[in-house]
């Protein structure tokens, strides 16, 4: 990756190439065990020395813009009406829409296009989880 970055002028004539640590997630594909961030950064520093290329890049190098959090249209415990629009990724999960937001609905057997009543169980980070009622 370091040699390729040098060859294409990454960070000089184009955007940087960012190398990320592979993290395991509960519902993700986890082909290998993750290494600690300390171990990952130590290896990146070692590769920087070996290849003479900057590999550890701070967020300012990517011109990341901080934006305000979107308002949450739901609160925990609220009962809402929504429409099932898509199958989810996990088991019998469905995805519903209400107030222009996507809501994950586990253990749902309703057909796409169905109108449902949901109780909002979680609203963390503007990721919504609903429980099917009746």
Secondary structure, 3 states (H helix, E strand, C coil): CHHHHHHHCECCCECCCCCCCCCCCCCCCCCCCCCCHHHHHHHHHHHHHHHCCCCCCCHHHHCCCCCCCCCCCCCCCCEEEEEEEEECCCCCCEEEEECCEEEEECCCCCCCCCEEEEEEEECHHHCEEEEEEC
